[in-house]
Amino acid sequence: MRFSFLHIVAALTASMSVSACVHFESFCIHDDECCPGLYCGSSPHVILHHCLKLTA
């Protein structure tokens, strides 16, 4: 039985869970991607942004 590359990609994509927001310490680009109570920022010495907790 042979599967094409596209069939495998389609099956993997269909099996992934979908979330409406990006969770704590996950990579992001904009603040509106992060879950409530989080913002998209970077820690010192980190190039990539990720969702961080808002502080009061």
OpenMM code with the backbone's topology and positions (N, CA, C; nanometers):
from openmm import Vec3, app, unit

residues = "MET ARG PHE SER PHE LEU HIS ILE VAL ALA ALA LEU THR ALA SER MET SER VAL SER ALA CYS VAL HIS PHE GLU SER PHE CYS ILE HIS ASP ASP GLU CYS CYS PRO GLY LEU TYR CYS GLY SER SER PRO HIS VAL ILE LEU HIS HIS CYS LEU LYS LEU THR ALA".split()
positions = [
    Vec3(0.0851, -0.1177, 0.0000),
    Vec3(0.0000, 0.0000, 0.0000),
    Vec3(0.0897, 0.1241, 0.0000),
    Vec3(0.0672, 0.2123, -0.0930),
    Vec3(0.1516, 0.3300, -0.1043),
    Vec3(0.0728, 0.4555, -0.0679),
    Vec3(0.1408, 0.5444, 0.0048),
    Vec3(0.0820, 0.6737, 0.0384),
    Vec3(0.1690, 0.7829, -0.0212),
    Vec3(0.1069, 0.8797, -0.0813),
    Vec3(0.1843, 0.9916, -0.1338),
    Vec3(0.2173, 1.0870, -0.0194),
    Vec3(0.3151, 1.1689, -0.0425),
    Vec3(0.3555, 1.2676, 0.0569),
    Vec3(0.2378, 1.3570, 0.0949),
    Vec3(0.1576, 1.3985, -0.0021),
    Vec3(0.0430, 1.4852, 0.0260),
    Vec3(-0.0614, 1.4163, 0.1124),
    Vec3(-0.0826, 1.2863, 0.0938),
    Vec3(-0.1769, 1.2135, 0.1786),
    Vec3(-0.1286, 1.2119, 0.3231),
    Vec3(-0.0003, 1.1926, 0.3426),
    Vec3(0.0555, 1.1898, 0.4782),
    Vec3(0.0426, 1.3271, 0.5434),
    Vec3(0.0752, 1.4331, 0.4702),
    Vec3(0.0633, 1.5687, 0.5239),
    Vec3(-0.0820, 1.6000, 0.5579),
    Vec3(-0.1742, 1.5631, 0.4722),
    Vec3(-0.3164, 1.5880, 0.4981),
    Vec3(-0.3637, 1.5136, 0.6221),
    Vec3(-0.3203, 1.3904, 0.6398),
    Vec3(-0.3602, 1.3125, 0.7568),
    Vec3(-0.3039, 1.3732, 0.8844),
    Vec3(-0.1792, 1.4159, 0.8816),
    Vec3(-0.1188, 1.4773, 1.0005),
    Vec3(-0.1840, 1.6106, 1.0331),
    Vec3(-0.2148, 1.6896, 0.9327),
    Vec3(-0.2801, 1.8183, 0.9541),
    Vec3(-0.4188, 1.7992, 1.0137),
    Vec3(-0.4922, 1.7032, 0.9657),
    Vec3(-0.6273, 1.6774, 1.0158),
    Vec3(-0.6253, 1.6273, 1.1592),
    Vec3(-0.5172, 1.5626, 1.2009),
    Vec3(-0.5119, 1.5060, 1.3355),
    Vec3(-0.4620, 1.6049, 1.4401),
    Vec3(-0.4100, 1.7205, 1.3977),
    Vec3(-0.3589, 1.8186, 1.4935),
    Vec3(-0.4740, 1.8919, 1.5605),
    Vec3(-0.4560, 1.9200, 1.6903),
    Vec3(-0.5588, 1.9956, 1.7602),
    Vec3(-0.5447, 2.1436, 1.7260),
    Vec3(-0.6570, 2.2136, 1.7248),
    Vec3(-0.6573, 2.3548, 1.6907),
    Vec3(-0.6930, 2.4342, 1.8149),
    Vec3(-0.6156, 2.5368, 1.8428),
    Vec3(-0.6405, 2.6212, 1.9579),
    Vec3(-0.6664, 2.7633, 1.9094),
    Vec3(-0.7542, 2.8333, 1.9791),
    Vec3(-0.7876, 2.9688, 1.9387),
    Vec3(-0.6814, 3.0690, 1.9817),
    Vec3(-0.5950, 3.0313, 2.0757),
    Vec3(-0.4920, 3.1236, 2.1225),
    Vec3(-0.3626, 3.0483, 2.1519),
    Vec3(-0.2535, 3.1247, 2.1571),
    Vec3(-0.1215, 3.0683, 2.1849),
    Vec3(-0.1008, 3.0677, 2.3363),
    Vec3(-0.0553, 2.9556, 2.3881),
    Vec3(-0.0403, 2.9382, 2.5326),
    Vec3(0.0932, 2.9908, 2.5845),
    Vec3(0.1068, 2.9982, 2.7166),
    Vec3(0.2253, 3.0490, 2.7861),
    Vec3(0.3525, 2.9825, 2.7344),
    Vec3(0.4514, 3.0636, 2.7047),
    Vec3(0.5839, 3.0241, 2.6569),
    Vec3(0.5841, 2.9585, 2.5184),
    Vec3(0.4734, 2.9724, 2.4439),
    Vec3(0.4702, 2.9251, 2.3054),
    Vec3(0.5059, 3.0418, 2.2136),
    Vec3(0.5597, 3.0115, 2.0967),
    Vec3(0.6041, 3.1160, 2.0048),
    Vec3(0.4870, 3.1955, 1.9486),
    Vec3(0.5095, 3.3266, 1.9280),
    Vec3(0.4058, 3.4164, 1.8774),
    Vec3(0.4703, 3.5260, 1.7934),
    Vec3(0.3848, 3.6033, 1.7258),
    Vec3(0.4303, 3.7183, 1.6484),
    Vec3(0.3646, 3.8458, 1.7003),
    Vec3(0.2348, 3.8391, 1.7328),
    Vec3(0.1589, 3.9555, 1.7782),
    Vec3(0.0895, 3.9250, 1.9106),
    Vec3(0.0618, 4.0307, 1.9897),
    Vec3(-0.0061, 4.0147, 2.1185),
    Vec3(-0.1415, 3.9465, 2.1055),
    Vec3(-0.2158, 3.9764, 1.9976),
    Vec3(-0.3512, 3.9217, 1.9848),
    Vec3(-0.3536, 3.7708, 1.9605),
    Vec3(-0.2386, 3.7100, 1.9366),
    Vec3(-0.2310, 3.5643, 1.9216),
    Vec3(-0.2333, 3.4935, 2.0570),
    Vec3(-0.1843, 3.5617, 2.1612),
    Vec3(-0.1684, 3.4996, 2.2934),
    Vec3(-0.3018, 3.4876, 2.3665),
    Vec3(-0.3129, 3.3869, 2.4519),
    Vec3(-0.4324, 3.3669, 2.5338),
    Vec3(-0.4497, 3.4846, 2.6295),
    Vec3(-0.5709, 3.5026, 2.6844),
    Vec3(-0.5950, 3.6114, 2.7793),
    Vec3(-0.4961, 3.6066, 2.8957),
    Vec3(-0.4487, 3.7247, 2.9373),
    Vec3(-0.3530, 3.7349, 3.0466),
    Vec3(-0.2086, 3.7202, 3.0020),
    Vec3(-0.1876, 3.7061, 2.8704),
    Vec3(-0.0527, 3.6914, 2.8160),
    Vec3(-0.0273, 3.7978, 2.7101),
    Vec3(0.0997, 3.8276, 2.6868),
    Vec3(0.1380, 3.9169, 2.5782),
    Vec3(0.2550, 3.8560, 2.5027),
    Vec3(0.2764, 3.8997, 2.3804),
    Vec3(0.3837, 3.8475, 2.2971),
    Vec3(0.5084, 3.9326, 2.3192),
    Vec3(0.6090, 3.8746, 2.3797),
    Vec3(0.7319, 3.9478, 2.4089),
    Vec3(0.8505, 3.8543, 2.4091),
    Vec3(0.9659, 3.9080, 2.4466),
    Vec3(1.0855, 3.8251, 2.4515),
    Vec3(1.1587, 3.8469, 2.5824),
    Vec3(1.2267, 3.7456, 2.6268),
    Vec3(1.3108, 3.7532, 2.7450),
    Vec3(1.4475, 3.8067, 2.7018),
    Vec3(1.5269, 3.8553, 2.7973),
    Vec3(1.6612, 3.9018, 2.7604),
    Vec3(1.7402, 3.7914, 2.6903),
    Vec3(1.8166, 3.8280, 2.5900),
    Vec3(1.9025, 3.7370, 2.5139),
    Vec3(1.8230, 3.6354, 2.4314),
    Vec3(1.6941, 3.6608, 2.4077),
    Vec3(1.6127, 3.5707, 2.3261),
    Vec3(1.5667, 3.6476, 2.2025),
    Vec3(1.5890, 3.5917, 2.0852),
    Vec3(1.5519, 3.6586, 1.9605),
    Vec3(1.4047, 3.6355, 1.9278),
    Vec3(1.3575, 3.5126, 1.9431),
    Vec3(1.2194, 3.4791, 1.9094),
    Vec3(1.1246, 3.5242, 2.0198),
    Vec3(1.0058, 3.5684, 1.9805),
    Vec3(0.9048, 3.6102, 2.0773),
    Vec3(0.8203, 3.4907, 2.1203),
    Vec3(0.7708, 3.4972, 2.2429),
    Vec3(0.6806, 3.3946, 2.2933),
    Vec3(0.5843, 3.4597, 2.3910),
    Vec3(0.4731, 3.3922, 2.4203),
    Vec3(0.3702, 3.4478, 2.5077),
    Vec3(0.4172, 3.4445, 2.6528),
    Vec3(0.4114, 3.5609, 2.7161),
    Vec3(0.4538, 3.5764, 2.8550),
    Vec3(0.3362, 3.6265, 2.9378),
    Vec3(0.3423, 3.6055, 3.0692),
    Vec3(0.2351, 3.6503, 3.1581),
    Vec3(0.2421, 3.8009, 3.1783),
    Vec3(0.1243, 3.8639, 3.1787),
    Vec3(0.1155, 4.0060, 3.2095),
    Vec3(0.1427, 4.0259, 3.3579),
    Vec3(0.2137, 4.1317, 3.3923),
    Vec3(0.2377, 4.1625, 3.5333),
    Vec3(0.1659, 4.2913, 3.5676),
    Vec3(0.1184, 4.2994, 3.6906),
    Vec3(0.0418, 4.4170, 3.7330),
    Vec3(0.1311, 4.5336, 3.7638),
] * unit.nanometer
topology = app.Topology()
chain = topology.addChain("A")
for resn in residues:
    res = topology.addResidue(resn, chain)
    for name in ("N", "CA", "C"):
        topology.addAtom(name, app.Element.getBySymbol(name[0]), res)
